[in-house]
Amino acid sequence: MMLYGFDENSALEIKWYLDKLAERDVMLISASGREGERVSSIIGEPGASSFENKQSKIMMFLGFEDRHIGPAMKAFPTELERPIFCALTEQNINWTLDYLIEHLLEERARFSGK
């Protein structure tokens, strides 16, 4: 799971609920501070696990079975700000994190009618 925009406590809470839901240990990859890097680099070379609170919050599913994605989105902790959920695709793996965030924010605005 790649996370962006959550502080460390929130990231650990997300990990706890994902571990429970998936019935296995879920690895968290922090994308904080890596905005100019390609998604492929972030997930291929995780680097430091520093989590930072940001206005935009992204949660990217990596290696999750389809049957777990819907329940994970529905069961997301209500006390945390809901992120934009996405999955790794053949296209977005080559995008920079900045571009991915911009794309997801535009998509969210389009779907919400703003």
Buried (B, 14 or more C-beta within 10 A) or exposed (E): BBBBBBBBEBBEBBBEBBEEBBEEEBEBBBBBBBBEBBBEBBBEEBBEEEBBEBEEBBBBBEEBEEEBEEEBEEEBEEEBEEBBBBEBEEEBBEBBBEBBBEBBBEEEEEEEEE
